[in-house]
Amino acid sequence: MSQEYWEARYQTADMPWEKGAASPGLVDFLASHPELPRGTVCVPGCGTGHDVREFAAAGFETHGFDIAPSGIRLAEEKTKQAGLEATFQLADFLRDEPPQKFDWLFEHTLFCAIQPGEREEYVRAVLRWLKPDGNYLAVNYLIPDIDGPPFGTTRAEILKRFSPHFDLLAEWVPRSYPNRTDKERMFCWRRKAG
Ligand SMILES: C[S@@+](CC[C@H](N)C(=O)[O-])C[C@H]1O[C@@H](n2cnc3c(N)ncnc32)[C@H](O)[C@@H]1O
């Protein structure tokens, strides 16, 4: 979908994905892994930045990116109000070069927001934005919808697309927002050497 499409969704307040809080699966992951080294985190398609602020509050150096200027503006305002430190930048995750490479990349409702025909580009972008030994943490939306966004996927598709490039460290069913219960699955991947 184009930048104009996403910007119009913000301008018209047509944002059903906006839950006013970070992904519950991310909240639980960070709370249960206090031992993780506090590296750099990239959150592409960050929207108004709830997940960025969750990583920032946990001590990570966090950077949010979005294709919609209004998403970036709202994310900056909310982060300032929360008294947290994070940077936000306008970027097309699929096509732009990253300003730096990251230790972590967090996926939450971007994979399901892009056209299914762009998923190979998405995998290439994750590889381009991550450091060679980086980790990819994803909350994937396992719904059947083909008339998105959101566009659905399956566990089998996720494994097929990411296994050639990443080792799967863990996968689980996370706690979800009420209307997504039992429709999400989290995957924690480490990039393969070489
Ligand atoms: C469904 S919303 C999810 C926002 C946020 N992740 C959340 O869960 O609240 C999808 C977001 O991805 C952004 N987006 C779509 N395509 C993008 C792209 N190619 N690069 C960066 N952001 C993109 C949209 O502007 C929108 O903010």
The ligand as an SDF file (V2000), in Angstrom:
LIG
                    3D

 27 29  0  0  0  0  0  0  0  0999 V2000
   -1.5200   -1.8770   10.8240 C   0  0  0  0  0  0  0  0  0  0  0  0
   -0.5060   -0.5010   11.1680 S   0  0  0  0  0  0  0  0  0  0  0  0
    0.3640   -1.0710   12.6320 C   0  0  0  0  0  0  0  0  0  0  0  0
    1.0690    0.0020   13.4150 C   0  0  0  0  0  0  0  0  0  0  0  0
    1.8000   -0.5070   14.6640 C   0  0  0  0  0  0  0  0  0  0  0  0
    2.7480   -1.5570   14.3370 N   0  0  0  0  0  0  0  0  0  0  0  0
    0.8100   -1.0090   15.6800 C   0  0  0  0  0  0  0  0  0  0  0  0
    0.6550   -2.2340   15.8120 O   0  0  0  0  0  0  0  0  0  0  0  0
    0.1730   -0.1760   16.3460 O   0  0  0  0  0  0  0  0  0  0  0  0
    0.7350   -0.6400    9.8940 C   0  0  0  0  0  0  0  0  0  0  0  0
    1.7460    0.4840    9.9620 C   0  0  0  0  0  0  0  0  0  0  0  0
    2.7820    0.2320    9.0000 O   0  0  0  0  0  0  0  0  0  0  0  0
    3.0740    1.4200    8.2930 C   0  0  0  0  0  0  0  0  0  0  0  0
    3.6480    1.0020    7.0040 N   0  0  0  0  0  0  0  0  0  0  0  0
    3.0110    0.4160    5.9660 C   0  0  0  0  0  0  0  0  0  0  0  0
    3.8750    0.1470    4.9730 N   0  0  0  0  0  0  0  0  0  0  0  0
    5.1000    0.5600    5.4010 C   0  0  0  0  0  0  0  0  0  0  0  0
    6.4060    0.5490    4.8270 C   0  0  0  0  0  0  0  0  0  0  0  0
    6.6220    0.0590    3.5930 N   0  0  0  0  0  0  0  0  0  0  0  0
    7.4320    1.0480    5.5610 N   0  0  0  0  0  0  0  0  0  0  0  0
    7.2180    1.5510    6.8150 C   0  0  0  0  0  0  0  0  0  0  0  0
    6.0100    1.5900    7.4110 N   0  0  0  0  0  0  0  0  0  0  0  0
    4.9620    1.0990    6.7060 C   0  0  0  0  0  0  0  0  0  0  0  0
    1.7400    2.1620    8.2320 C   0  0  0  0  0  0  0  0  0  0  0  0
    1.8690    3.5390    8.0110 O   0  0  0  0  0  0  0  0  0  0  0  0
    1.1630    1.8470    9.6120 C   0  0  0  0  0  0  0  0  0  0  0  0
    1.5710    2.7890   10.5770 O   0  0  0  0  0  0  0  0  0  0  0  0
  1  2  1  0
  2  3  1  0
  2 10  1  0
  3  4  1  0
  4  5  1  0
  5  6  1  0
  5  7  1  0
  7  8  2  0
  7  9  1  0
 10 11  1  0
 11 12  1  0
 11 26  1  0
 12 13  1  0
 13 14  1  0
 13 24  1  0
 14 15  1  0
 14 23  1  0
 15 16  2  0
 16 17  1  0
 17 18  1  0
 17 23  2  0
 18 19  1  0
 18 20  2  0
 20 21  1  0
 21 22  2  0
 22 23  1  0
 24 25  1  0
 24 26  1  0
 26 27  1  0
M  CHG  2   2   1   9  -1
M  END
$$$$
